[in-house]
Structures are given as structure tokens and as C-alpha cells.
């Protein structure tokens, strides 16, 4: 009797392993097929028309950006919650992720599984419908605990971030910078994946200095940056990538630090040489 049970367990175990291997091979094959396919013309059109960062790249840079869009969309689940989404939204989501990590071509947000797109801003209970006394308008969030690996973005706020060539704000970039900050285990405004030890002191000094200006009303940086060092990093990153010329002119020291953090030093030197 015991031998029979053992045989059944062994067969079930082997069957399970075989099934898992077949499933894994099928997923890998589908992924490779997606990555081998040419970048759809509709995706390239969205990049050319909506993503200002992409338009600043040379042809080689555009090709790399396009490949990373394809990799991101092939490996992450982008899902609309009570709202329709199309390829324009998917490409915007992917671009939000790639822009702050463009200097790190091998990085593809290993901790992210899904991006959920909501019909509008939401509250802490994830309700999007307005009600009496409604006061919370959250446009984006990085999930934790049971929602770890999930990013939530408001569709209209995501679109707004890509609505022009000189936007100081972009909720997609904001949330993906939080994820980079989270890589070392703490969302604290000092992402170890980006900020090398010699730059921690100058970076913290600049945060304190700029926060003081914001509090006094002497800065054009969104006052939400005063919430914490983490929010400061996310807010100034939106501005840095969304309107770099304006940001460099208004905040040269901060611009130089962010150029180093995001490895955009060549762009910094070019802009400085051009007198921008």
C-alpha cells in the first residue's frame, strides 16, 4: 500500500515538473517572439509625437529606447481598471519607466509585475468615484505589502505628463523614480542604485538647501517636494526630465547633481557649452 502511494506521489511530482518546464518554455518562446518582432510603427509614432525625451535622441539612441519599450511591454502586465487603454497608454507607461533609467540599458524593473491604469485619481481605498467630502486625489502609487510589484497610475494624469514638450510634471516618471529609490529597501530619497557614496553628502545638502527655498516661496519646484526626501527626489526628477533647459537655468547646482545621478553628464556639458 505504501509503495502504491509513493508511486502516485512520485508520478504527480514528475508530472508537475514536466508541466512547469513546458509552461516555462512556452512563456520563453512567446517572449522571444515578441522581442524578435519589429517595433510596431504605431508605437514609434507615439514615441515621436508624445515623448519629448525620445525626440532628443540620435538614431542609435532611439533604436535603443524602442527596444527597451518592447522589452518592458513584453515582460510587464499593463492593465486598465474600469477604463480602456490602448497602445498609446502602454507606450507612455513604458516610456515613463525607461526615461530615468536610459543610461542603464540592462535594467528592467525586476520588482515590477503589473502596472494598473485607473480612470482617474483615487483615494487611499483606491476609490476613483467622487463622493461627499472627497479630498484625496492620488495620481500614482507604488504598491507595497500585498500589492508589492504593482504600480498604479491615473490615466488622465499619465496623459497630461506627455501632453507637451516642456512639462515640469510627469506622474509616470515620478512613480518609477520611487521604484528606483526602493531598490535598496527604503524609499528615502537616496537610491543606492543611482547615488554613489561620494555624492550622498552633496545630494542631501542640496535637498536641504532647495527645500528651504521652496518653504520660503523662492523656488518654482512643486511644494509637494517638502513632504520628504523621497518626494523631493521624485518631484525634481519629473522636472529634470520633463523640462531640462528650464530646470538647468533655474537650478544649476541641482541640475548638475541629477545629471551625475542619472548619468546624463554629456547632456549637461553640451547644454552648458551651448549657454542654455
Protein Blocks (a to p, Z undefined) as FASTA:
>chain_A
ZZmmmmmmmmmmmmmmmmmmmmmmmmmmmmmmmmmpccdfklmmmmmmmmmmlmmpcfkl
mmmmmmmmmmmmmmpccddehiacdfklmmmmmmmmmmmmmmmmkbghjlbmbdcddfbd
cdfkopabdcehiabdcfbdcdehjlgoiacddfklmmmmmmpfbdfbdfklmmmmmmmm
mmnopaehpafklmgfklmmmmmmmmmmmmmmmmnopafbdfklmmpmklmmmmmmmmmm
mmmmlmmmmmmmlmmmmmmmnopmmmmmmmmmnoZZ
